[in-house]
């Protein structure tokens, strides 16, 4: 969840919609690897992104990761 929260605050609104946030996949991996709080290696950052996609917190469109916003 820490990885999700970090990506959510570093994402930006998409060009198509002001209601959707996204972040380029490579930038997301850089953010996760660069976080002193998370201290992730390259493989760990990639795994974290994959798990967030698998669990529905992110979805991928081309090379953009889109952030899903929880309803509650």
C-alpha positions as CSV (number, residue, x, y, z in Angstrom):
1,X,0.0,0.0,0.0
2,X,3.0,2.3,0.6
3,X,4.0,1.9,-3.0
4,X,0.4,2.7,-4.2
5,X,0.2,5.8,-2.1
6,X,3.6,7.0,-3.3
7,X,2.6,6.5,-7.0
8,X,-0.8,8.2,-6.4
9,X,0.8,11.4,-5.0
10,X,3.4,11.5,-7.9
11,X,0.9,10.8,-10.7
12,X,-0.7,13.5,-12.8
13,X,-4.1,13.9,-14.6
14,X,-4.3,12.2,-18.0
15,X,-4.6,14.2,-21.2
16,X,-8.1,12.6,-21.8
17,X,-9.6,13.3,-18.4
18,X,-8.9,15.4,-15.4
19,X,-10.5,12.7,-13.3
20,X,-7.9,10.0,-14.1
21,X,-4.4,10.0,-12.8
22,X,-1.5,8.3,-14.5
23,X,2.2,7.9,-14.4
24,X,4.6,6.5,-17.1
25,X,5.7,3.0,-16.1
26,X,9.4,3.8,-16.2
27,X,8.9,6.9,-14.1
28,X,6.9,4.9,-11.6
29,X,9.7,2.4,-11.3
30,X,12.2,5.3,-10.8
31,X,10.0,6.8,-8.1
32,X,9.7,3.5,-6.2
33,X,13.5,2.8,-6.5
34,X,14.3,6.4,-5.4
35,X,12.1,6.4,-2.3
36,X,14.2,6.3,0.8
37,X,11.1,5.3,2.8
38,X,10.5,2.1,0.7
39,X,14.2,1.3,-0.2
40,X,13.3,-1.0,-3.1
41,X,15.7,-2.6,-5.6
42,X,14.8,-2.8,-9.3
43,X,13.3,-6.2,-9.1
44,X,11.3,-5.3,-6.0
45,X,9.9,-2.2,-7.6
46,X,8.9,-4.2,-10.7
47,X,7.2,-6.8,-8.5
48,X,5.4,-4.1,-6.5
49,X,4.0,-2.6,-9.7
50,X,2.9,-6.0,-10.9
51,X,1.2,-6.8,-7.6
52,X,-0.6,-3.4,-7.7
53,X,-1.9,-4.2,-11.2
54,X,-2.9,-7.7,-10.2
55,X,-4.9,-6.4,-7.2
56,X,-6.6,-3.7,-9.2
57,X,-4.9,-0.6,-7.7
58,X,-3.3,0.2,-11.1
59,X,-4.0,-0.7,-14.7
60,X,-1.8,-0.2,-17.7
61,X,-2.7,1.5,-20.9
62,X,0.3,1.5,-23.4
63,X,3.2,2.4,-21.1
64,X,1.1,4.5,-18.7
65,X,0.0,3.2,-15.3
66,X,-3.3,4.6,-14.4
67,X,-4.2,4.9,-10.7
68,X,-7.6,3.6,-9.6
69,X,-9.3,5.7,-6.9
70,X,-10.8,3.7,-4.0
71,X,-14.5,4.4,-3.5
72,X,-14.3,4.8,0.3
